[in-house]
Amino acid sequence: MPWIAYIAHFIAAGFLTNGIPHFVNGVSGRAFRIPFAQQDKLGSPIANVVWGWVNFLIAFLLFANIGPLYIGTPGDTIFVAAGMLVTGILLARIFEDESR
């Protein structure tokens, strides 16, 4: 598989990971921070559902159209897991400041 597919799958895993907290907070009816909310305001639950869905869509398009994704192969597994881990740590650091 070409190396660009591994990079695309790493980025797709980041979008997938970023979509989870937005979608979960949105469907739970809670306001949550989204990138296009004004200054310190939180995005509405509906905006978070939409933003989470957009992240899922981008991840799907990257997984489906660049690659293909082979679950269980060492290369794809490592790059997807690393993309999720790196994005998860970055998001934890960003959202940690808000909870204080």
N, C-alpha and C positions, 0 to 999 in steps of 0.2 A: 504494500500500500504506500502511496506517496506520502512524504513527510507532512505536506500541507494538510492532509486529512487528520493526522494526529493533533495538529495545532487547532484545527477547526473543532475537533471533538473536545479538546480541552476548553475552548471558549464556549462551546455548546453546554458543557457541564456547568460552567459558571452561570450562564443564563438560567439553566434549570434550577440550580441552587438558589439564585436570587429570586426566582419566581415563587418559591415555596412560602417564605414568610409573608409576602404580599398577598398571595392568594388565600392562605390560611387566615390571616387577620381579616381580610375582606369578607370571606364567607362566614366568619365568626361575628361579623357586625362591628368590628373595632376599627377605629381610625388608625392609620399607620403612616409613617413617613414614606413619601414617594419623591422621586427626583424633580418632578415639575411642580410641586406644591410651593406656594409663595413663602419664602423665608422660613419662619419657625412653625408654620402651620402644617398640620397633618393632612394627608389625603383621606377622602371619604372612603367608607368600606367599598362602595361600588367602584371608585377609581382604583382601589387596590386590587379588586378582583380583575379588572381590565388590565392593569399593569402586570399582574402575575401571569395572566393568560398570554399577554404579548411576549413576556419572557419565555413561557413554555413554547409558544409558536416559533420564536427565533431558534430556540434549542432544537426543536423538532426539525426545522428546515435545515439547520446545519448538520444534524445527525443524518438526516435522510438524503441530502443532496450532495454532501461532500464526504466522500468515504467510499464505501459503506461502513457502517458500524458493525463490528463483529464482537458481540458480547462474549466474554470468556477468553478471548485471545490476549496474550500478555501486553501487547502494545496498546490496544484500545483500553483495556482494563486499567492500566497504569495511568494513561493520560486522562481518562474520564474521572478516575478516583482522585488524581492530583488536582484536576480542575475544580472538583467539588470541595476538596479540602482547602485549597487556597482561597476560594471564594467564601467558603464558610468562615474561615478565620478572619478574613477582611470584614465581612458583614458583622461578625461578633464584635469586633473592635469598634466598628462604626456605631452599632446599636447599643453597645455597652455605655457609651457616653450619654445616651438619651435616658437610660433608666436611673441615672443618679440624680 
